[in-house]
Each structure stands twice: as C-alpha cells, then as structure tokens.
C-alpha cells in the first residue's frame, strides 16, 4: 500500500477514535479513504482539530488567526455540506498546517526551548506561518514561494499525508537566479523533463537567498519523504548551506514536547516518541 494512503487511513481512524472519546462533533469526507473533518464549536472558543490552548492562542494572534480562514479548495467536492459556512483547509485531521500550529502555537513552546533546540531554532522567536520568501529569479523579479513556517532564521516545510513534494518543469527551476550556484542539476532527481521535489528545491533556494537554515518536518512513517529529501540534499553544492539543512520527525518533536502536548499528539494523531514505520 502507498505509504501516504496508509498514513491517511491511520490518521483518520485515530482522529475518529479521538473525536468519539472526546464527544467532538465531526464529519467524514467522501471517498475510499475518508478524512475526519472538524469545525469550531458554536462558541468559537474551541475547535475539534486543535488543542484548546493552541486554538486560544491562535484566535488571540491576528496573523495566526488569518490561517483559519483559508478555504479548502476541494471542500465542496470532497466534504459533506456544512451548515455553518465552508470547510477550511485546517479543518481536516490530515492537515499538516493544523498540526504545525497545534505544536508551535501551544503556550510556552517558544520559551521552554526543547523543541526549538531539536530544530536548531532561536529562542523566543514568534513563528510566521505561510511566510512569503520572495526567492529571486534571473529576470530580477521574485517568485511566490510560501514556506510553511519561519522561526527566526529557520524555515520549515511541514508534511503529513501529502503525496510528495510536487514536480515542476526544468525550465521553471532553472529560471531561479541561484539555481546553478546551489544545485548540481545533473544529479538532481528528474521525471522526464521535470525536476522532482520542486517544493524542496525552491525552499532550499529560499534558505540560500535569506541566509537561513531549512528543516523538513515529516512523520517518521513517511520514509518516502525522507528519501526524497536526502536525494535533494546530496545535490547541494555550497558546503555551508548543506550544514544548514536538516530533517526532523513529528515523533522526535513529541519526545521533547510538554506532557499535555505529547498526550494530545498521541491521542489525536497517533504520534508518539516511538518511531513506527509502515
């Protein structure tokens, strides 16, 4: 079975058990592998897809709160009719953005420091979600690359059940100003006339242009994503940049998280310090 599909099913099963145990209203999306969909409670002080403390912090931060309003592009086609408005991207149990915000918006995480130390991030830096990196192009313009999170001088790409890092035509990547300085294009993985792992390539370019580090944050059960990342890293030319590239798993995050956050990750996502592989 495809590991992304297997993890999607496992997360849906775990989320369903969590919702039933906590008496949280929820719906199932359509398809052979339905996802569990949550939405805010009527009071809007709680949301089934978020830890209560994290959701309160998100609601109280104007920039973070904007992420909650991002409409799910497949909402009308893939999810049942919602009585109160439209489905949002952060409503589904498989949303990597929701998981990212559950962790990094949790009160005390940025001060306590163990998760930041794990990632090599600076203390007391406020996370910027959906960060516009503005990676320079050869024509003097900038692209529209959006990095999942910037934390000080660390850029993070978070993944969960996504199929991969997307592919893009060779011409698109070679239009970046620093492409030939950063990558050995002859060694990069290709699929015919396309470079594989486009998201990783442009995020590495963003880190290079901004003088930042870059970390890929994945589930330990997604060995396909870690293989894709290592295939890209070995093609990075500058040694200094290579030392700023890393990978981390949600399971490692759980290992150093506070007890409340660790319990939530295990109950809702099946993410625990023990690394399990499909």
C-alpha positions as CSV (number, residue, x, y, z in Angstrom):
1,X,0.0,0.0,0.0
2,X,1.2,3.5,-0.8
3,X,2.6,4.9,2.5
4,X,0.8,8.3,2.1
5,X,-2.5,6.5,1.7
6,X,-1.7,4.1,4.6
7,X,-0.9,7.1,6.9
8,X,-4.0,8.9,5.8
9,X,-6.2,6.0,6.8
10,X,-4.3,5.6,10.1
11,X,-4.8,9.3,10.9
12,X,-8.5,9.2,10.1
13,X,-9.0,6.1,12.3
14,X,-7.1,7.8,15.1
15,X,-9.0,11.1,14.7
16,X,-12.3,9.2,14.7
17,X,-11.5,7.5,18.0
18,X,-10.3,10.8,19.4
19,X,-13.5,12.6,18.4
20,X,-15.8,9.9,19.8
21,X,-13.9,9.7,23.1
22,X,-14.0,13.5,23.5
23,X,-17.6,13.8,22.2
24,X,-16.3,16.3,19.5
25,X,-18.7,16.9,16.6
26,X,-17.2,15.8,13.3
27,X,-17.9,14.7,9.7
28,X,-16.3,12.4,7.2
29,X,-15.1,13.4,3.8
30,X,-16.1,11.3,0.7
31,X,-14.0,8.7,-0.9
32,X,-12.4,5.3,-0.2
33,X,-10.2,6.9,2.5
34,X,-12.3,9.5,4.2
35,X,-10.7,12.1,6.4
36,X,-12.3,13.3,9.6
37,X,-13.4,16.9,9.4
38,X,-13.8,19.2,12.4
39,X,-15.0,22.8,12.8
40,X,-15.2,25.4,15.5
41,X,-17.7,24.9,18.3
42,X,-20.7,27.3,18.3
43,X,-19.0,29.4,20.9
44,X,-15.9,29.6,18.7
45,X,-13.7,29.1,21.7
46,X,-12.8,25.6,20.8
47,X,-12.1,23.7,17.6
48,X,-12.1,19.9,17.2
49,X,-8.9,19.9,15.2
50,X,-6.9,21.9,17.8
51,X,-5.7,21.5,21.3
52,X,-7.7,24.1,23.3
53,X,-4.6,26.0,24.5
54,X,-3.2,26.3,20.9
55,X,-6.6,27.4,19.5
56,X,-7.0,30.1,22.1
57,X,-3.5,31.4,21.3
58,X,-4.3,31.3,17.5
59,X,-7.5,33.2,18.0
60,X,-5.7,35.8,20.0
61,X,-3.0,36.5,17.4
62,X,-4.2,38.4,14.3
63,X,-1.7,37.0,11.9
64,X,-2.1,33.4,13.1
65,X,-5.9,33.8,13.0
66,X,-5.9,34.5,9.3
67,X,-4.7,30.9,8.6
68,X,-8.0,29.6,9.9
69,X,-9.9,31.4,7.1
70,X,-8.1,29.6,4.3
71,X,-10.9,27.9,2.3
72,X,-10.3,24.2,1.4
73,X,-10.1,24.1,-2.4
74,X,-11.8,20.7,-2.5
75,X,-14.3,21.5,0.2
76,X,-17.5,21.4,-2.0
77,X,-16.4,18.3,-3.9
78,X,-14.9,16.2,-1.2
79,X,-16.8,17.1,2.0
80,X,-20.4,16.9,3.1
81,X,-22.4,20.1,3.2
82,X,-21.5,22.2,6.2
83,X,-24.4,24.1,7.8
84,X,-22.3,27.0,9.1
85,X,-20.2,28.2,6.2
86,X,-17.5,26.5,4.2
87,X,-14.9,23.9,5.1
88,X,-11.4,25.3,5.7
89,X,-8.0,23.7,5.0
90,X,-7.3,23.5,8.7
91,X,-10.5,21.6,9.5
92,X,-9.3,18.2,8.4
93,X,-7.4,15.7,10.5
94,X,-4.7,15.3,7.8
95,X,-3.8,19.0,7.7
96,X,-0.1,19.4,8.2
97,X,-0.6,23.1,8.8
98,X,-3.1,22.4,11.6
99,X,-0.6,20.0,13.2
100,X,2.2,22.6,12.8
101,X,0.1,25.3,14.5
102,X,-1.0,22.9,17.2
103,X,2.6,22.5,18.2
104,X,4.1,25.9,17.7
105,X,1.2,28.0,18.9
106,X,1.0,26.0,22.1
107,X,1.7,28.4,25.0
108,X,5.2,28.0,26.4
109,X,6.7,26.0,23.5
110,X,8.8,29.0,22.3
111,X,10.0,29.8,25.8
112,X,10.6,26.3,27.1
113,X,13.1,25.6,24.3
114,X,13.4,21.8,23.9
115,X,11.6,21.7,20.6
116,X,13.5,24.7,19.3
117,X,16.8,23.1,20.3
118,X,15.8,20.0,18.5
119,X,15.2,22.0,15.3
120,X,18.1,24.3,15.8
121,X,15.9,27.4,16.1
122,X,16.4,30.5,18.2
123,X,14.5,31.0,21.5
124,X,11.6,33.4,21.9
125,X,11.1,34.0,18.1
126,X,7.4,34.3,17.0
127,X,6.6,31.9,14.2
128,X,5.4,33.3,10.9
129,X,3.0,30.8,9.2
130,X,2.7,30.9,5.4
131,X,5.9,33.0,5.1
132,X,6.4,34.7,1.7
133,X,10.0,34.0,1.0
134,X,10.3,36.0,-2.3
135,X,13.0,33.9,-3.9
136,X,14.9,35.9,-6.6
137,X,14.6,35.0,-10.3
138,X,17.0,35.6,-13.1
139,X,14.8,38.3,-14.6
140,X,15.2,40.4,-11.4
141,X,11.8,39.5,-10.1
142,X,10.7,37.3,-7.2
143,X,8.6,34.2,-7.1
144,X,5.6,33.5,-4.8
145,X,7.1,30.7,-2.7
146,X,5.3,30.3,0.5
147,X,7.2,28.5,3.3
148,X,5.0,26.7,5.9
149,X,6.7,28.5,8.8
150,X,9.6,30.8,9.5
151,X,11.0,30.8,13.0
152,X,13.8,33.4,13.3
153,X,16.4,32.2,10.8
154,X,14.9,28.8,10.4
155,X,12.5,27.9,7.5
156,X,10.3,24.8,8.0
157,X,8.4,22.7,5.4
158,X,5.9,20.5,7.3
159,X,4.4,17.4,5.8
160,X,2.0,14.7,6.9
161,X,-0.1,12.8,4.4
162,X,0.7,14.8,1.2
163,X,1.7,12.5,-1.6
164,X,5.1,14.2,-2.0
165,X,6.9,17.5,-2.7
166,X,5.5,18.1,-6.2
167,X,7.3,18.2,-9.5
168,X,7.9,21.1,-11.9
169,X,9.3,21.6,-15.4
170,X,13.1,22.0,-15.6
171,X,12.6,25.5,-17.2
172,X,10.8,26.8,-14.1
173,X,13.6,25.8,-11.7
174,X,16.4,27.0,-13.9
175,X,14.7,30.4,-14.0
176,X,15.8,31.0,-10.4
177,X,18.8,33.3,-10.0
178,X,20.8,31.0,-7.7
179,X,19.8,27.6,-9.1
180,X,23.1,26.7,-10.7
181,X,25.1,28.0,-7.7
182,X,23.1,26.0,-5.3
183,X,22.4,22.7,-7.1
184,X,24.2,20.2,-9.3
185,X,21.4,20.0,-11.8
186,X,22.9,16.9,-13.5
187,X,22.4,14.9,-10.3
188,X,19.0,16.2,-9.2
189,X,16.2,13.6,-9.5
190,X,14.1,14.0,-12.6
191,X,11.0,12.6,-14.2
192,X,11.4,13.2,-17.9
193,X,11.5,17.0,-18.4
194,X,10.7,17.8,-14.8
195,X,12.6,18.1,-11.6
196,X,11.3,16.0,-8.7
197,X,10.6,17.6,-5.3
198,X,10.0,21.1,-6.5
199,X,8.9,22.3,-3.1
200,X,12.2,21.2,-1.5
201,X,14.3,22.8,-4.3
202,X,12.6,26.2,-4.0
203,X,12.8,26.2,-0.2
204,X,16.5,25.4,-0.3
205,X,16.8,28.3,-2.7
206,X,14.9,30.5,-0.3
207,X,17.2,29.5,2.6
208,X,20.2,30.3,0.5
209,X,18.9,33.7,-0.5
210,X,17.8,34.7,3.0
211,X,20.8,33.2,4.8
212,X,18.6,30.9,6.7
213,X,18.6,27.2,7.8
214,X,15.9,24.9,6.4
215,X,14.3,21.9,8.0
216,X,11.8,19.4,6.6
217,X,9.4,18.2,9.3
218,X,7.7,14.8,8.5
219,X,6.1,11.8,10.1
220,X,8.6,9.1,10.8
221,X,6.3,6.7,8.9
222,X,6.9,8.6,5.7
223,X,10.2,7.0,4.6
224,X,9.4,8.1,1.0
225,X,9.6,11.7,2.0
226,X,12.9,11.3,3.9
227,X,14.3,9.5,0.9
228,X,13.2,12.4,-1.4
229,X,14.9,14.9,0.9
230,X,18.2,13.1,1.1
231,X,18.2,12.8,-2.7
232,X,18.0,16.6,-2.9
233,X,20.5,17.4,-0.1
234,X,23.3,15.4,-1.7
235,X,23.0,17.7,-4.8
236,X,23.5,20.9,-2.9
237,X,26.8,22.5,-3.9
238,X,27.7,25.0,-1.1
239,X,29.1,23.1,1.9
240,X,28.0,25.9,4.3
241,X,24.4,25.7,3.1
242,X,24.5,21.9,3.3
243,X,25.3,22.2,7.0
244,X,22.1,24.3,7.5
245,X,19.8,21.6,6.0
246,X,18.2,19.1,8.3
247,X,15.3,16.8,8.7
248,X,13.1,16.1,11.8
249,X,10.1,14.0,12.6
250,X,6.9,14.7,14.5
251,X,7.8,11.7,16.6
252,X,11.1,13.4,17.7
253,X,9.1,16.6,18.5
254,X,6.7,14.5,20.6
255,X,9.6,13.1,22.5
256,X,10.7,16.6,23.8
257,X,7.2,18.1,24.0
258,X,5.4,19.0,27.2
259,X,3.3,16.3,28.8
260,X,0.0,17.9,27.7
261,X,1.2,18.4,24.1
262,X,2.7,14.9,23.9
263,X,-0.6,13.3,25.2
264,X,-2.6,15.3,22.5
265,X,-0.2,14.2,19.7
266,X,-0.6,10.6,20.7
267,X,-4.4,10.6,21.2
268,X,-5.3,12.6,18.0
269,X,-2.5,11.8,15.6
270,X,-1.0,8.5,16.8
271,X,2.3,10.4,17.1
272,X,4.4,9.2,19.9
273,X,8.2,9.1,20.6
274,X,8.4,5.5,19.4
275,X,9.1,5.7,15.6
276,X,6.9,3.3,13.8
277,X,7.2,2.6,10.1
278,X,4.7,1.1,7.6
